[in-house]
Structures are given as C-alpha cells and as structure tokens.
C-alpha cells in the first residue's frame, strides 16, 4: 500500500502524517493483526494503538508538549517505540540514545544542550531526567486508552539522529518532517515492504536504519520482529532483514529455521566481501542488497556490487567532486558527495557543519572514482577511522584499551590494512616497558581487544614514528608494519 493510496471508508483521503494516526488507521481496519513481536511477546495493532494513547497521556503528564525537546532511552524496543510515538503526537522533537552511548566520550556534553527533558531507564547521573522505572511503567500502562484528540503538528525539526561519522565525535542531525518522510518512503520503496512483510530488527531504535524501517512497516501495516537473541532470530520467519556486515556472519550460522528463503537482506555501514555475499545468498536464498548512504542524507541511497560500484537510486544524486566543489571528469578520483530530499542541512553544532555541508551537497569524507553512465566506484575513507564489518571505531579508542589493560605496554598504535579477502585486518604496534616479555604482552593485548575486530597482527617495536611535537605520524604506520619482518618480536624503528 502506497501512502498516496490510503482509502478511509469509501473516500480517498490524504495519508496520515503522524505515527499515531497511522496506528489508528491500521488498528481500525484490523485490530487483531500482529504489529510486532518482542522476544516471545506478541502485540496486535489494537493493543499497540491503545498503549500508544496511554503513553501519550503519560508523557504529557511529565510536561512533554509542543516544541519540547526530549531525549529517550529504554532497552525494551516496544516501550522505546511507544515513547517515540507519544512524543511526536504531543508535537515534541525527540531523539533516541542507548546507555552505552551515554557512557561514550563526549556524548552527554553534546546531548544536554539539545534536551529539555531526558526520559530514561538507566541511571545517567546528574541531569534533568525522569526515571522510567517499573512503577512509572505500571502507571503508564494503567491509563485509559482513549484518544486525546488528533496528534499535534510535528515540529521542525521533528527528530534528531546521531552520527559519529569518521571522527568518533557524536554529532546531532536535526531532520525536518519532510526530510524524515522522504527517508521512510525511500526505504519502503527500495525494500519492497508491504502489508505482508515481516521486518527483522536486530538493533535498537538508536540506530537510524532501524527506526526508518520500523516506521516504514508501520505505514504499510507490516510486522516488526525484535528477537530475544540472535540465535532465535529466524524463528520469526522474516521476509526482510537489515544488519551490519559484522552481524551477518553470526546470523548465517543459525540460518532460517523454517528452511524457507528470505526474500531480501540488506546490509549497510561497511563493504561486504564477495565471500560473505555469496555465503548469505546461498544460505538464505535471498537477494542481497549492499546499501551505501549516510546518516546526514539517508539509508540505501545507492546499491553497490561486489566491486563497490553503484549508481544512485531514483531521487538521489551522487557525484564525485574536487576540492572546489566541481565534478571531476570520468575516470578521475575525488570526494563522494550526495544529496536527496531527505538530506539534513546542518548538524546541531553549526561549527561542525561547514566542512560537511557545502555547495548544496553533503560531502561524505569518502573517496570515489567517477565512471560512465552515472556510476561511481567507492575507494575508501579520506581519514584513518577504522571500520570492522560496519562497526566504526577511532584508533585511539583501541590504543587506550590496550594501554589500560596491559601494564607491560608503554605505547600502542593501531592500523587497519586490507586482508586477503579485502576486509580490514587490525595491525597493532606495541612499545614495551623495559624488561617485559613480548610474547606475553602480545597475547594480553589481543585478549583486551573487542571480539569484533577479528584477526589482528601484533608487533613489538622499539618506537613509534612521531612528529617533532611528539604526535604519532599515522601516515608512517603502513611502512612500519611493512618493515617489521617475519619476527614479530624483533624491535623495529622507523626513523
């Protein structure tokens, strides 16, 4: 069902604009139809609508009103979804985050200026916060389910999403209602979602790709499935799956329990190796979409083939630009720029916007090559941010992890280099304190790293290449690793 085809009674009318209005529409048509599952819990559209109206009353009692700016955190996806819907119905601008995000460097400092109120399940320390504890939830679910009237007009911005891009510094992206609607309709069209679809959601609403697809399901009257664990994901008989490549490999270990093919699996956030793509297609019998996009513009703006070559989707423009903002000639390299009706026009922090939003484009920070027929080839990042199967991390984060965990290590430097299958492999250079054992230090450092970094190569070196001011020269690290030789314990210095 397309948004422009909504029929109410016997009259064709303009489609609903708010999430609560869409809920009212679908619950009025078929209240017993399943809207979503969370683990073993099954929620119908009728119950979903009633709870959404209850939560609208509940957040209104907390002072959520037109123009308010509200930050939301709750680990239960159903409760989090209800909070998003309720705040929008009250005419408030909301944003979502996780407890882990709150603990990350710099996030509370950038979130606090945005918010008038934080509604959270976790204890976040000193801040203007209301606790969504068990007592509050019992009270909210006990409220009358009657409507409080039509949803209020969505503010502008209506939603703020978050990105760290390649800097590891969180940045808020304010989105207008028009930009948000385009993003939702775009993923619905490119995914082919309809009323019979079942979307498998493997992440929280803090991940932008999940929220847009969840709302696309709501508008189509489809079902969303939040599995209790990855091992039980296929029990929900999904027709559509979106996941990061880092999770795809683990997801394939279980395979669909029914043996039925999965029509569509979409990945994003990082390239997918040909081996993983072929394995997914063989096990799932699915069409595998590798999407390329940006939080600042939208999801799946372009579908990439095994050689990282793609062409912009309808309504999307992707160009390869030089530093002056001019298109490069065919065959030349430049900066990947993109724009679409769903594009934001700035970050919350105006100072961070100048380099990213220029010449009417969003400049992605990726390098690309212009090809014939409007195609382009993605070549990689302009900076040194590491990307492991869609999980992005700053080098300093892993270096600090090693230094904190391994007392024998005085200094550490990490670098991602392509492995035999084309995916990134982590290379780690360790400078040991005097008298320490290299083999033991390498083992301890490997154990300290997150499991998602995968295979890593450790080398003990005599020193790291640095500038005169004492800063690490990251550009010299590839040569350092090239010269380390076969003996990983042998001290190597790059002068």
C-alpha positions as CSV (number, residue, x, y, z in Angstrom):
1,X,0.0,0.0,0.0
2,X,1.4,3.3,-1.0
3,X,0.9,6.4,1.2
4,X,-0.9,8.2,-1.6
5,X,-3.4,5.3,-2.0
6,X,-5.0,5.5,1.5
7,X,-8.7,4.8,1.4
8,X,-10.8,5.6,4.5
9,X,-14.3,4.3,4.3
10,X,-15.2,4.8,0.6
11,X,-13.3,8.1,0.3
12,X,-9.7,8.6,-0.9
13,X,-8.1,10.9,1.6
14,X,-4.7,12.4,2.3
15,X,-2.5,9.9,4.2
16,X,-1.9,10.2,7.9
17,X,1.1,12.3,8.9
18,X,1.9,11.1,12.4
19,X,2.8,7.7,13.7
20,X,-0.2,7.7,16.0
21,X,-2.5,8.5,13.1
22,X,-1.1,5.5,11.1
23,X,-1.7,3.3,14.2
24,X,-5.3,4.5,14.4
25,X,-5.8,3.7,10.7
26,X,-4.4,0.1,10.8
27,X,-5.9,-0.7,14.2
28,X,-9.3,0.5,12.9
29,X,-9.1,-1.8,9.9
30,X,-7.8,-5.0,11.6
31,X,-7.1,-4.6,15.4
32,X,-6.1,-8.3,15.7
33,X,-3.4,-8.2,13.1
34,X,0.1,-8.6,14.6
35,X,2.1,-5.3,14.6
36,X,5.3,-6.5,16.3
37,X,6.8,-9.2,18.4
38,X,9.4,-8.7,21.1
39,X,11.0,-12.0,22.0
40,X,8.0,-14.2,22.7
41,X,5.6,-11.3,23.3
42,X,3.1,-10.7,20.5
43,X,1.5,-7.3,20.2
44,X,-1.5,-6.6,17.9
45,X,-2.3,-3.4,16.2
46,X,-5.3,-2.9,18.6
47,X,-3.1,-3.2,21.7
48,X,-0.4,-1.1,20.1
49,X,-2.8,1.7,19.4
50,X,-4.2,1.6,23.0
51,X,-0.8,1.6,24.6
52,X,0.3,4.5,22.3
53,X,-2.6,6.6,23.5
54,X,-1.8,5.6,27.1
55,X,1.8,6.7,26.7
56,X,0.7,10.0,25.1
57,X,-1.2,10.8,28.3
58,X,1.8,9.6,30.4
59,X,4.4,11.8,28.7
60,X,2.0,14.8,28.7
61,X,1.9,14.4,32.5
62,X,5.7,14.8,32.5
63,X,5.5,18.1,30.7
64,X,6.1,16.9,27.1
65,X,4.3,19.4,25.0
66,X,4.5,21.1,21.6
67,X,8.0,22.3,20.9
68,X,9.6,20.4,23.7
69,X,13.0,18.6,23.1
70,X,13.0,15.1,24.6
71,X,15.8,12.5,24.7
72,X,14.7,8.9,25.1
73,X,16.5,5.8,26.4
74,X,14.9,2.4,27.2
75,X,16.3,-1.1,26.3
76,X,12.8,-2.6,25.6
77,X,12.1,-1.8,21.9
78,X,8.3,-1.8,22.4
79,X,8.5,0.8,25.2
80,X,11.0,2.9,23.3
81,X,8.8,2.8,20.2
82,X,5.8,3.9,22.3
83,X,7.8,6.8,23.7
84,X,8.8,8.0,20.2
85,X,5.2,7.8,19.0
86,X,3.8,9.6,22.1
87,X,6.3,12.4,22.0
88,X,5.6,13.0,18.3
89,X,1.8,13.1,19.0
90,X,2.5,15.8,21.6
91,X,4.3,17.9,19.0
92,X,7.7,17.4,20.6
93,X,11.0,16.8,18.9
94,X,12.7,13.7,20.2
95,X,16.0,11.8,19.9
96,X,17.0,8.3,21.0
97,X,20.2,7.0,22.6
98,X,21.4,4.0,24.5
99,X,23.0,3.7,27.9
100,X,26.3,2.7,26.2
101,X,26.2,5.9,24.1
102,X,25.7,7.9,27.2
103,X,28.9,6.4,28.6
104,X,30.9,7.2,25.4
105,X,33.3,10.1,25.3
106,X,31.6,13.4,24.7
107,X,28.0,12.2,24.2
108,X,26.5,13.7,27.4
109,X,28.1,17.1,26.6
110,X,26.5,17.3,23.2
111,X,23.2,15.8,24.2
112,X,22.4,18.0,27.2
113,X,22.2,21.3,25.3
114,X,19.7,19.8,23.0
115,X,17.2,18.5,25.6
116,X,14.6,20.0,27.8
117,X,13.9,16.6,29.4
118,X,15.5,13.1,29.4
119,X,13.3,10.1,29.8
120,X,15.5,7.1,30.6
121,X,15.5,3.6,32.1
122,X,19.2,3.8,33.1
123,X,20.7,5.9,35.9
124,X,22.6,8.6,34.0
125,X,23.9,10.6,36.9
126,X,23.1,14.3,37.4
127,X,20.9,15.6,34.7
128,X,17.3,16.8,34.1
129,X,15.8,13.3,33.9
130,X,12.7,11.3,34.7
131,X,13.2,7.7,35.5
132,X,11.2,5.2,33.5
133,X,11.2,2.7,36.4
134,X,8.8,-0.2,37.0
135,X,6.4,1.9,39.0
136,X,6.1,4.6,36.2
137,X,5.6,1.9,33.6
138,X,2.8,0.2,35.6
139,X,1.1,3.6,36.0
140,X,1.5,4.4,32.2
141,X,0.0,1.1,31.1
142,X,-2.9,1.5,33.5
143,X,-4.1,4.8,32.0
144,X,-7.2,5.0,29.9
145,X,-6.6,4.2,26.2
146,X,-9.0,6.7,24.8
147,X,-7.7,9.2,22.3
148,X,-6.7,12.7,23.5
149,X,-7.6,14.1,20.0
150,X,-5.6,14.4,16.8
151,X,-1.8,14.3,17.0
152,X,-0.3,17.8,17.1
153,X,1.6,19.2,14.2
154,X,5.1,17.8,14.0
155,X,7.7,20.5,14.9
156,X,10.7,21.3,12.8
157,X,13.0,19.6,13.4
158,X,10.8,16.7,14.3
159,X,13.6,14.3,15.1
160,X,17.3,14.5,15.9
161,X,19.5,11.5,15.0
162,X,23.2,10.9,15.8
163,X,26.3,10.1,13.9
164,X,30.0,9.9,14.8
165,X,31.0,9.7,11.1
166,X,34.7,9.1,11.0
167,X,35.7,11.3,13.8
168,X,34.2,9.4,16.8
169,X,32.8,12.7,18.0
170,X,29.0,12.5,18.2
171,X,27.1,15.0,16.1
172,X,23.3,15.6,16.2
173,X,21.5,15.8,12.9
174,X,18.2,17.7,13.0
175,X,15.6,16.5,10.5
176,X,12.5,18.2,9.2
177,X,9.2,16.3,8.9
178,X,9.6,16.4,5.1
179,X,13.1,15.0,5.2
180,X,12.0,12.3,7.6
181,X,9.0,11.3,5.5
182,X,11.2,11.0,2.4
183,X,13.6,8.7,4.2
184,X,10.8,6.4,5.4
185,X,9.2,6.3,2.0
186,X,12.5,5.7,0.3
187,X,13.4,2.6,2.3
188,X,9.9,1.3,1.9
189,X,10.2,1.6,-1.9
190,X,13.7,0.2,-2.2
191,X,12.9,-2.7,0.2
192,X,9.5,-3.5,-1.3
193,X,7.8,-3.5,2.1
194,X,4.1,-4.3,2.0
195,X,1.3,-5.3,4.4
196,X,2.5,-8.9,4.4
197,X,6.2,-8.2,5.2
198,X,8.0,-9.2,8.4
199,X,11.0,-7.0,9.2
200,X,13.6,-8.5,11.5
201,X,15.0,-5.7,13.7
202,X,18.4,-6.7,15.2
203,X,19.3,-3.3,16.8
204,X,17.7,-0.6,19.0
205,X,15.9,2.5,17.8
206,X,19.0,4.5,18.4
207,X,20.3,3.1,15.1
208,X,18.8,5.3,12.3
209,X,18.4,2.5,9.8
210,X,16.2,0.5,12.2
211,X,13.9,3.5,13.0
212,X,13.2,4.4,9.4
213,X,12.4,0.8,8.5
214,X,10.2,0.4,11.6
215,X,8.2,3.4,10.6
216,X,8.0,2.1,7.0
217,X,6.5,-1.1,8.4
218,X,4.0,0.9,10.5
219,X,2.9,2.9,7.4
220,X,2.5,-0.3,5.4
221,X,0.7,-2.2,8.1
222,X,3.6,-4.7,8.2
223,X,5.1,-6.6,11.2
224,X,8.3,-5.9,13.0
225,X,10.1,-8.7,14.9
226,X,12.6,-8.0,17.7
227,X,14.2,-11.3,18.6
228,X,15.3,-12.0,22.1
229,X,18.7,-13.3,20.9
230,X,20.5,-13.7,17.6
231,X,20.1,-17.5,17.9
232,X,16.3,-17.2,17.8
233,X,16.2,-14.5,15.1
234,X,15.0,-16.8,12.3
235,X,12.0,-18.1,14.4
236,X,10.2,-15.0,13.3
237,X,10.1,-16.1,9.6
238,X,11.3,-12.7,8.4
239,X,10.9,-11.5,4.9
240,X,13.2,-8.5,5.2
241,X,16.4,-8.2,7.2
242,X,18.7,-5.3,7.7
243,X,22.0,-5.7,9.5
244,X,25.6,-4.6,9.6
245,X,28.1,-6.9,8.0
246,X,29.7,-7.6,11.4
247,X,26.5,-9.3,12.5
248,X,25.6,-11.0,9.2
249,X,28.3,-13.7,9.6
250,X,27.0,-14.7,13.0
251,X,23.4,-14.6,11.7
252,X,24.2,-17.0,9.0
253,X,25.4,-19.6,11.5
254,X,21.8,-20.3,12.5
255,X,20.1,-20.0,9.1
256,X,16.3,-19.8,8.7
257,X,14.7,-22.3,11.0
258,X,11.9,-22.9,8.5
259,X,14.2,-23.6,5.6
260,X,12.2,-21.0,3.6
261,X,14.1,-18.4,1.6
262,X,14.4,-14.8,2.9
263,X,13.4,-12.6,0.0
264,X,15.5,-9.6,0.9
265,X,18.6,-9.0,3.1
266,X,20.1,-5.5,3.2
267,X,23.4,-4.6,4.8
268,X,25.0,-1.2,5.3
269,X,27.7,0.6,7.2
270,X,30.6,-1.1,5.6
271,X,31.5,-3.1,2.4
272,X,30.6,-6.8,2.2
273,X,33.2,-9.1,1.0
274,X,32.4,-11.3,-2.0
275,X,32.8,-14.4,0.1
276,X,30.2,-13.2,2.7
277,X,27.8,-12.0,0.0
278,X,27.9,-15.4,-1.8
279,X,27.5,-17.3,1.5
280,X,24.5,-15.2,2.5
281,X,22.9,-15.7,-0.9
282,X,23.5,-19.5,-0.7
283,X,22.2,-20.0,2.8
284,X,19.2,-17.6,2.7
285,X,18.2,-17.8,-0.9
286,X,17.9,-14.1,-0.7
287,X,18.5,-11.1,-2.8
288,X,21.5,-9.4,-1.1
289,X,21.5,-5.6,-1.2
290,X,24.6,-3.8,-0.1
291,X,23.5,-0.2,0.6
292,X,25.6,2.9,0.6
293,X,24.3,6.0,2.3
294,X,24.9,8.5,5.1
295,X,23.0,9.4,8.3
296,X,23.1,13.0,7.0
297,X,21.3,12.1,3.8
298,X,19.5,8.8,4.1
299,X,19.9,5.0,4.0
300,X,20.5,2.8,1.0
301,X,21.0,5.8,-1.4
302,X,22.9,3.5,-3.7
303,X,23.2,-0.3,-4.0
304,X,26.8,-1.5,-4.5
305,X,28.0,-4.5,-6.4
306,X,31.0,-6.8,-5.4
307,X,33.4,-4.2,-6.9
308,X,32.0,-1.4,-4.8
309,X,30.4,0.1,-7.9
310,X,27.0,1.6,-7.9
311,X,24.5,4.1,-9.2
312,X,22.3,6.5,-7.2
313,X,18.7,5.4,-6.6
314,X,15.9,7.4,-8.1
315,X,15.6,10.8,-6.4
316,X,19.2,10.7,-5.2
317,X,22.2,12.5,-6.7
318,X,25.7,11.2,-6.1
319,X,28.7,13.0,-7.6
320,X,32.5,12.9,-7.4
321,X,33.7,16.4,-6.7
322,X,37.1,18.1,-6.4
323,X,38.1,20.3,-3.5
324,X,36.5,23.3,-5.2
325,X,33.1,21.5,-5.5
326,X,33.3,20.8,-9.2
327,X,32.5,17.5,-10.7
328,X,35.6,15.5,-11.8
329,X,36.0,14.0,-15.2
330,X,35.2,10.4,-15.9
331,X,37.9,8.1,-14.5
332,X,39.2,10.7,-12.0
333,X,39.0,10.4,-8.2
334,X,37.5,12.9,-5.8
335,X,35.2,13.3,-2.8
336,X,31.9,11.4,-2.8
337,X,29.1,14.0,-2.5
338,X,25.4,13.2,-2.2
339,X,22.1,14.9,-1.9
340,X,18.4,13.9,-1.7
341,X,15.1,15.3,-0.5
342,X,15.8,13.6,2.9
343,X,19.1,15.4,3.4
344,X,19.7,17.4,6.5
345,X,21.1,20.9,6.0
346,X,23.3,21.1,9.1
347,X,24.4,19.5,12.3
348,X,23.2,20.6,15.7
349,X,26.6,22.2,16.1
350,X,26.8,24.8,13.4
351,X,30.6,24.9,13.6
352,X,30.8,21.2,12.6
353,X,28.6,21.8,9.5
354,X,30.9,24.0,7.5
355,X,33.1,21.2,6.1
356,X,30.4,18.7,5.6
357,X,27.5,20.7,4.0
358,X,28.9,22.7,1.1
359,X,27.9,23.7,-2.4
360,X,24.4,22.2,-1.9
361,X,25.9,18.8,-1.2
362,X,26.8,16.6,1.8
363,X,30.5,15.8,1.5
364,X,30.8,12.2,2.8
365,X,34.5,12.0,3.6
366,X,34.7,9.0,1.2
367,X,36.9,8.9,-1.9
368,X,35.3,7.7,-5.1
369,X,36.0,7.4,-8.9
370,X,33.7,8.8,-11.5
371,X,32.6,6.1,-14.1
372,X,30.5,6.1,-17.2
373,X,26.6,6.2,-17.2
374,X,26.4,8.0,-13.8
375,X,28.1,5.2,-11.9
376,X,30.9,5.6,-9.4
377,X,33.3,3.3,-7.5
378,X,33.8,3.7,-3.8
379,X,37.6,3.7,-3.0
380,X,37.6,4.2,0.8
381,X,37.9,6.8,3.5
382,X,39.9,10.0,3.5
383,X,40.8,9.7,7.1
384,X,42.1,7.0,9.4
385,X,38.8,5.9,11.1
386,X,38.7,2.1,11.4
387,X,35.7,0.1,10.2
388,X,35.3,-3.6,11.1
389,X,32.3,-5.0,9.4
390,X,30.2,-1.9,9.9
391,X,31.5,-1.2,13.5
392,X,33.4,2.1,13.3
393,X,35.9,3.0,15.9
394,X,38.7,5.6,16.3
395,X,42.2,4.2,16.5
396,X,42.8,6.0,19.8
397,X,40.0,4.0,21.4
398,X,41.6,0.7,20.7
399,X,45.1,2.1,21.7
400,X,43.7,3.3,25.0
401,X,42.1,-0.1,25.6
402,X,45.4,-1.8,25.2
403,X,47.4,0.6,27.3
404,X,44.8,0.4,30.2
405,X,44.6,-3.4,30.1
406,X,48.3,-4.3,29.6
407,X,50.7,-2.9,32.1
408,X,53.7,-4.1,30.0
409,X,52.8,-1.7,27.2
410,X,54.1,1.8,27.2
411,X,52.7,2.9,23.9
412,X,50.4,1.3,21.2
413,X,49.4,2.3,17.7
414,X,46.8,0.5,15.5
415,X,46.1,0.5,11.8
416,X,43.6,-1.3,9.6
417,X,45.0,-2.8,6.4
418,X,43.2,-4.9,3.8
419,X,43.5,-8.7,4.4
420,X,43.5,-11.4,1.7
421,X,39.7,-11.2,1.3
422,X,39.6,-7.4,1.0
423,X,38.2,-6.7,4.5
424,X,40.1,-4.8,7.1
425,X,42.5,-6.6,9.5
426,X,43.9,-4.9,12.5
427,X,47.7,-4.4,12.9
428,X,49.0,-3.4,16.3
429,X,52.4,-2.0,17.2
430,X,53.4,-2.2,20.8
431,X,56.2,-0.4,22.6
432,X,57.0,-2.3,25.7
433,X,58.3,-1.1,29.1
434,X,61.8,-2.2,29.9
435,X,62.3,-5.9,30.8
436,X,58.8,-7.1,29.6
437,X,58.2,-10.3,27.6
438,X,57.0,-9.6,24.1
439,X,55.0,-12.8,23.6
440,X,53.1,-12.4,26.8
441,X,52.4,-8.7,26.0
442,X,51.1,-9.6,22.5
443,X,48.8,-12.2,23.9
444,X,47.4,-9.9,26.6
445,X,46.9,-7.1,24.1
446,X,44.9,-9.4,21.8
447,X,42.7,-10.6,24.7
448,X,42.0,-7.0,25.6
449,X,40.6,-6.0,22.2
450,X,36.9,-6.4,21.4
451,X,36.0,-9.7,19.6
452,X,34.5,-7.8,16.6
453,X,38.0,-6.7,15.5
454,X,38.6,-10.2,14.2
455,X,42.0,-11.3,13.2
456,X,44.8,-9.0,14.3
457,X,48.6,-8.9,13.8
458,X,50.8,-7.8,16.7
459,X,54.3,-6.5,16.5
460,X,56.6,-5.3,19.3
461,X,58.6,-2.3,18.1
462,X,61.4,-0.1,19.6
463,X,59.5,3.1,19.0
464,X,56.7,4.8,17.0
465,X,57.1,7.4,14.3
466,X,56.3,10.8,15.7
467,X,56.3,14.4,14.8
468,X,58.7,16.9,16.4
469,X,55.9,17.8,18.7
470,X,55.6,14.2,19.8
471,X,52.4,13.3,17.9
472,X,52.0,10.0,16.3
473,X,52.6,10.1,12.5
474,X,49.8,7.7,11.4
475,X,50.7,8.1,7.8
476,X,54.0,6.3,8.5
477,X,52.5,3.3,10.2
478,X,52.0,1.2,6.9
479,X,55.7,1.4,6.3
480,X,56.4,0.5,9.9
481,X,54.4,-2.7,9.5
482,X,55.8,-3.5,6.1
483,X,59.4,-3.4,7.6
484,X,58.7,-5.3,10.7
485,X,59.7,-8.6,9.1
486,X,58.7,-12.1,9.9
487,X,60.0,-12.0,13.5
488,X,57.2,-10.1,15.3
489,X,59.3,-9.7,18.5
490,X,62.2,-8.1,16.7
491,X,62.4,-4.4,17.6
492,X,61.8,-2.2,14.5
493,X,62.2,1.5,14.4
494,X,61.1,3.8,11.6
495,X,63.2,6.9,11.6
